[in-house]
C-alpha cells in the first residue's frame, strides 16, 4: 500500500502548493497587501522568477484561490474569499511556533 493512497489526486496537488515555502509566502503576502499586487512585484517578494510565480498562480487560480487580471501589459492578483481564508489559516499555523 502506497503511503499517500488515502489522499485523492486533488488533495495531493493542494499539498504540493500549500506545504512549500514560496506558495505559502505568496498567499500570506497577498493577504496582507493593502495595494494592488503585480505579478512581477510578488515574484521579487517571494524571491522567485517571474515564470515560476506565474505557474504557481495559475495552479492557485485553478483551485479558486486567486484571480488574475490583465490590464494592458500589467497583470494583477487578488485573493478570492477562499484564498483569504486559507492565507489566514496559514498565518495562524506559522505563528503558533
C-alpha positions in Angstrom: 0.0 0.0 0.0 1.4 3.4 -1.0 1.8 6.0 1.7 -0.4 8.6 0.0 -3.1 6.2 -1.1 -5.5 7.7 1.4 -5.4 11.1 -0.4 -7.0 11.7 -3.7 -5.2 13.4 -6.6 -6.8 16.8 -5.8 -5.6 16.8 -2.2 -2.1 15.8 -3.3 -2.0 18.8 -5.6 -3.1 21.0 -2.8 -0.3 19.7 -0.6 2.1 20.5 -3.4 1.0 24.1 -3.3 0.4 24.7 0.4 3.3 22.9 2.1 6.0 24.7 0.2 7.6 27.9 1.3 7.1 30.2 -1.8 3.5 29.4 -2.4 2.7 29.9 1.2 4.6 33.2 1.3 2.8 34.4 -1.8 -0.6 33.7 -0.2 0.3 35.4 3.0 1.8 38.4 1.2 -1.3 38.8 -0.9 -3.5 38.6 2.1 -1.5 41.4 3.9 -1.1 43.7 1.0 -3.1 46.9 1.1 -2.4 47.8 -2.6 -2.7 46.2 -6.0 -0.2 43.4 -6.3 1.6 42.9 -9.6 3.0 39.5 -10.6 6.5 40.9 -11.0 6.4 42.5 -7.5 5.2 39.3 -6.0 8.0 37.3 -7.7 10.5 39.7 -6.1 8.8 39.5 -2.6 8.9 35.7 -2.5 12.3 35.5 -4.2 11.5 33.5 -7.3 11.4 34.0 -11.1 8.5 35.6 -12.9 7.8 32.3 -14.8 7.8 30.3 -11.6 5.4 32.6 -9.8 3.1 32.6 -12.9 3.0 28.8 -12.8 2.1 28.9 -9.0 -0.5 31.5 -9.6 -2.1 29.5 -12.4 -2.4 26.5 -10.1 -3.9 28.7 -7.4 -6.3 30.2 -9.8 -7.5 26.7 -10.8 -8.0 25.9 -7.2 -10.1 29.1 -6.8 -7.7 30.9 -4.5 -6.7 33.8 -6.7 -8.0 35.9 -9.5 -5.5 37.0 -12.2 -6.4 40.1 -14.2 -4.7 41.8 -17.0 -4.9 45.5 -17.9 -2.7 46.2 -20.9 0.7 44.9 -20.1 0.3 44.7 -16.3 -1.1 41.7 -14.5 -2.5 41.9 -11.0 -3.5 39.3 -8.5 -6.3 39.3 -5.9 -7.2 36.7 -3.4 -10.6 35.1 -3.5 -12.6 34.6 -0.4 -11.3 31.0 -0.2 -7.8 32.3 -0.8 -8.1 34.8 2.1 -9.4 32.1 4.4 -6.5 29.8 3.6 -3.9 32.5 3.9 -5.3 33.5 7.3 -5.2 29.9 8.5 -1.6 29.5 7.2 -0.5 32.6 9.2 -2.2 31.2 12.3 -0.3 27.9 12.0 3.0 29.7 11.4 2.7 32.0 14.4 1.9 29.0 16.7 5.6 28.2 16.6 
